[in-house]
Amino acid sequence: MKVRVRLFGGFQERYADYAPADGLVIDIRDGITVKGLLDQLEIPTGAGAIVITEGRVLATTDQLKTDSEIDIMRPIYGG
């Protein structure tokens, strides 16, 4: 099963050959959760990652679908 992951907010710095326009195509196991994907990408759940697909913010327990396009970013604060 494959998904495309786009990284934002410093997460892309983990991958030397990361191309923002292309993102990463990741092989994942069927039924994997958001937490499982974060673990696979070595992004700690405490790193403040927000995971979005199809305009929806996902919980760490949500399962991913085949061929999903996933954005992973950090929250932005300001005032």
Steps between C-alpha positions, in 0.01 A plus 500: 500500500640844409430852617652835401622709793583870485700635793490857633633701794845350525397134468645491148848564642507135610544396135801635309348427159149623582335684209210716626317490165505119496484408867580144599331187369495261793417129506282431803329188629126457457303640793781721630398785728627857500720410800644208302587733211662751736700216655608381154612854412674527840292804599427480874132543586612764752654709219171683448428348159163578344401243237249602234341314210205597281465825697458314830727504804560141604534351848795269571257205511348564154585246232645613167359415159691378195620775266430774755679832479607596849639829632699504822569836659556676829240728655552871444446746781481873478305800594 
